[in-house]
C-alpha cells in the first residue's frame, strides 16, 4: 500500500504510465498474488486508480484501504 503501483520492467512501466495518463477511467486488473509485491519502478499512486479487478478477495487490510480510498473493488 505504501509503495503504490510498481513494475519490474522499466520500459513496460513507462507504457503503463502513459496509458494511465491518457485514460478517463483507470482500472487495475491484478491477480491476488501481486498484492504486497513491490518492484523497483513506480507506475502510479492509488489516487490514480478508480477500480480494482482481481481474481480473489484481498485480505481485510486491502479491502479497508480500497474502501477508504474510494476505489471500487471487484473480485
HELIX and SHEET records of a PDB file:
HELIX    1   1 UNK A   10  UNK A   22  1                                  13    
HELIX    2   2 UNK A   32  UNK A   34  5                                   3    
HELIX    3   3 UNK A   46  UNK A   48  5                                   3    
HELIX    4   4 UNK A   60  UNK A   68  1                                   9    
SHEET    1   A 2 UNK A   5  UNK A   7  0                                        
SHEET    2   A 2 UNK A  41  UNK A  44 -1                                        
SHEET    1   B 3 UNK A  27  UNK A  29  0                                        
SHEET    2   B 3 UNK A  51  UNK A  53  1                                        
SHEET    3   B 3 UNK A  72  UNK A  74  1                                        
END                                                                             
